[in-house]
Amino acid sequence: MKIVALLLAAGSGKRFGEKKQFIKLKGEPLFQYSLNTVNKIDVITDIVLVLPPEDVERIKVFSFKNVIKVAGGGERQESVFNGLMAAGDADIVVVHDTARPFATERMFLDGINNVKKGWDGSITALKARDTIKVVRDDTVVDTPDRKKLYIAQTPQTFDFNKLVDAHRKAIKQGVTATDDSFLMERAGYRITVNEGSVLNFKITTREDMVLANCLVKGKKPF
């Protein structure tokens, strides 16, 4: 069985101020943390690393597995599709944002096992702990039942051919999304959940980078 890890590291860094995937975290670029994790998972056979077009040739990759480097697109959805096309034929694909350096082997394996059991996809997600408010025009208009709410993370694992189908349908219909599960859901596929973690946070701001450094160095954040 061919199981591909599709690692996304193609961000332009506009919001962060620089390409955060290349920032050093205890001596290693941020994307390498995700690469190190999937390297340890025996059932993952191939790795596709999606990079900014201008960095594909420049970036050196350290991996025990076969790694295909591919240029990303202008948006995340396009980058994922480029990665899928570069992967060739596969059975299962695991899509992961390398801006989440602390995803665990268990998260990858739980998603893979769920798809092996017959689910079309499985997303890493965390049960909402806080009360969530829906706000419109600065006014609170709804308070959803948090028992039904989950915070989506990555890795997200899918039947490879079904994810390709969902992406092609989205392209044809002009639909864009920042979450692959959404494309699968709207295409009628069944998605389940595997357990996430508060430590599997996405590095979006400078404060997130401070927390990440504290975690890897064993220091208190404040």
C-alpha positions as CSV (number, residue, x, y, z in Angstrom):
1,M,0.0,0.0,0.0
2,K,1.3,3.4,-1.0
3,I,0.8,6.0,1.7
4,V,2.0,9.5,0.9
5,A,2.6,12.3,3.4
6,L,1.9,15.6,1.7
7,L,3.7,18.3,3.7
8,L,2.7,21.9,3.0
9,A,5.5,24.5,3.3
10,A,4.6,26.8,0.5
11,G,3.5,29.9,2.4
12,S,4.7,33.3,1.3
13,G,4.9,34.7,4.9
14,K,2.9,37.8,4.2
15,R,1.1,37.8,7.5
16,F,4.1,36.6,9.5
17,G,6.6,39.0,7.9
18,E,8.8,36.2,6.5
19,K,8.6,32.6,5.4
20,K,8.0,31.0,8.8
21,Q,8.5,27.5,7.4
22,F,12.3,28.3,7.1
23,I,12.7,29.9,10.5
24,K,15.1,28.0,12.7
25,L,13.6,26.3,15.8
26,K,16.4,25.0,17.9
27,G,18.7,24.8,14.9
28,E,16.3,23.2,12.4
29,P,14.0,24.9,9.9
30,L,10.4,24.7,11.0
31,F,9.3,22.4,8.2
32,Q,12.0,19.8,9.2
33,Y,10.1,19.0,12.4
34,S,7.2,17.6,10.4
35,L,9.6,15.8,8.1
36,N,11.3,14.2,11.0
37,T,8.0,12.9,12.4
38,V,6.8,11.3,9.2
39,N,10.3,9.8,8.7
40,K,9.7,7.7,11.8
41,I,6.4,6.2,10.6
42,D,7.1,3.0,8.7
43,V,3.7,2.8,6.9
44,I,4.3,6.1,5.2
45,T,6.1,5.2,2.0
46,D,6.6,8.5,0.2
47,I,6.8,12.2,1.1
48,V,5.8,15.2,-1.1
49,L,7.1,18.5,0.2
50,V,5.4,21.5,-1.3
51,L,7.5,24.7,-1.3
52,P,7.4,28.2,-2.7
53,P,8.3,28.0,-6.4
54,E,11.4,30.1,-5.9
55,D,12.7,27.8,-3.1
56,V,12.2,24.3,-4.6
57,E,15.8,24.0,-5.9
58,R,17.3,26.0,-3.1
59,I,16.0,24.1,-0.1
60,K,18.0,21.0,1.0
61,V,15.9,18.2,2.5
62,F,17.2,15.8,5.1
63,S,15.1,12.6,5.0
64,F,15.5,8.8,5.2
65,K,12.5,8.4,2.8
66,N,12.0,9.4,-0.8
67,V,11.1,13.1,-1.0
68,I,9.6,14.8,-4.0
69,K,9.9,18.6,-3.9
70,V,7.1,20.4,-5.8
71,A,6.2,24.1,-6.3
72,G,3.1,25.3,-4.5
73,G,0.4,27.7,-5.8
74,G,-1.0,31.0,-4.9
75,E,-3.4,29.6,-2.3
76,R,-3.3,26.5,0.0
77,Q,-5.8,24.6,-2.1
78,E,-3.7,25.0,-5.2
79,S,-0.6,23.8,-3.3
80,V,-2.4,20.7,-2.1
81,F,-3.6,19.9,-5.7
82,N,0.0,20.4,-7.0
83,G,1.2,18.0,-4.4
84,L,-1.4,15.4,-5.2
85,M,-0.5,15.5,-8.9
86,A,3.2,15.1,-8.0
87,A,2.4,12.1,-5.8
88,G,1.2,10.0,-8.7
89,D,-0.9,6.9,-7.9
90,A,-1.4,6.3,-4.1
91,D,-3.8,4.6,-1.8
92,I,-3.8,7.1,1.1
93,V,-2.6,10.6,1.5
94,V,-1.9,12.5,4.7
95,V,-2.0,16.3,4.3
96,H,-0.2,18.3,7.0
97,D,0.7,21.9,7.5
98,T,4.3,22.2,8.5
99,A,3.4,25.3,10.5
100,R,2.2,22.7,13.1
101,P,5.6,21.3,14.1
102,F,4.3,19.4,17.1
103,A,1.9,16.9,15.5
104,T,2.7,13.5,16.8
105,E,3.2,10.1,15.2
106,R,0.0,8.9,16.8
107,M,-2.0,11.6,15.0
108,F,-0.7,10.5,11.7
109,L,-1.2,6.8,12.5
110,D,-4.8,7.3,13.9
111,G,-5.9,9.0,10.7
112,I,-4.3,6.4,8.5
113,N,-5.9,3.6,10.5
114,N,-9.3,5.2,10.2
115,V,-9.1,5.4,6.5
116,K,-7.9,1.8,6.4
117,K,-11.0,0.9,8.3
118,G,-13.2,2.3,5.5
119,W,-13.7,6.0,6.2
120,D,-13.1,8.3,3.3
121,G,-11.2,10.6,5.5
122,S,-10.1,11.3,9.1
123,I,-9.2,14.7,10.5
124,T,-7.2,15.5,13.6
125,A,-9.4,17.7,15.7
126,L,-9.7,19.0,19.3
127,K,-13.0,19.2,21.2
128,A,-13.9,22.9,21.8
129,R,-13.3,23.6,25.5
130,D,-14.5,27.2,25.5
131,T,-17.9,28.7,24.8
132,I,-18.1,29.8,21.2
133,K,-20.0,32.9,20.1
134,V,-21.2,33.8,16.6
135,V,-20.8,37.5,16.0
136,R,-22.2,39.5,13.2
137,D,-21.7,43.3,12.8
138,D,-20.2,43.4,16.3
139,T,-23.3,41.7,17.8
140,V,-23.5,38.3,19.4
141,V,-26.1,36.4,17.4
142,D,-25.7,32.8,18.5
143,T,-24.0,30.5,21.0
144,P,-23.6,27.0,19.5
145,D,-23.6,23.9,21.7
146,R,-19.8,23.4,22.3
147,K,-20.4,19.7,22.7
148,K,-20.9,19.5,19.0
149,L,-17.9,21.7,18.1
150,Y,-14.4,20.6,17.2
151,I,-11.3,22.6,16.3
152,A,-9.9,21.2,13.1
153,Q,-6.1,20.7,12.9
154,T,-3.8,18.7,10.6
155,P,-2.7,16.1,9.8
156,Q,-5.8,15.2,7.8
157,T,-5.9,11.8,6.1
158,F,-7.9,10.7,3.0
159,D,-8.4,8.1,0.4
160,F,-6.1,9.4,-2.3
161,N,-8.4,9.1,-5.3
162,K,-11.4,10.5,-3.4
163,L,-9.4,13.6,-2.4
164,V,-8.3,14.1,-6.0
165,D,-11.9,13.8,-7.0
166,A,-13.0,16.4,-4.4
167,H,-10.4,18.8,-5.5
168,R,-11.3,18.5,-9.2
169,K,-14.9,19.0,-8.4
170,A,-14.0,22.2,-6.5
171,I,-11.9,23.5,-9.3
172,K,-14.7,22.8,-11.8
173,Q,-17.3,24.6,-9.6
174,G,-15.0,27.5,-8.6
175,V,-15.1,26.5,-4.9
176,T,-12.1,27.5,-2.7
177,A,-11.4,26.4,0.9
178,T,-8.6,26.4,3.4
179,D,-9.5,22.9,4.6
180,D,-9.4,19.7,2.6
181,S,-12.0,18.1,4.7
182,F,-14.5,20.7,3.6
183,L,-13.9,19.8,-0.1
184,M,-14.4,16.1,0.8
185,E,-17.6,16.8,2.8
186,R,-19.2,18.9,0.0
187,A,-18.4,16.1,-2.4
188,G,-20.4,13.7,-0.3
189,Y,-17.6,11.7,1.4
190,R,-17.7,10.4,5.0
191,I,-15.1,12.0,7.3
192,T,-14.4,11.0,10.9
193,V,-12.3,12.5,13.6
194,N,-9.1,11.4,15.4
195,E,-7.8,13.1,18.5
196,G,-5.8,16.3,18.4
197,S,-3.9,18.2,21.0
198,V,-3.6,21.8,22.3
199,L,0.2,21.4,21.7
200,N,-0.5,20.8,18.0
201,F,-1.0,24.5,17.5
202,K,-0.3,26.4,14.2
203,I,2.4,28.9,14.2
204,T,0.7,32.0,12.9
205,T,2.1,34.9,15.0
206,R,5.4,35.9,16.6
207,E,3.8,34.9,20.0
208,D,3.3,31.4,18.6
209,M,7.0,31.2,17.8
210,V,7.9,32.2,21.3
211,L,5.7,29.4,22.6
212,A,7.3,26.9,20.2
213,N,10.8,27.9,21.3
214,C,9.8,27.5,24.9
215,L,8.5,24.0,24.2
216,V,11.6,22.8,22.5
217,K,13.9,24.4,25.0
218,G,11.9,23.5,28.1
219,K,11.5,27.1,29.2
220,K,8.5,28.9,30.6
221,P,6.8,31.2,28.1
222,F,6.4,34.1,30.5
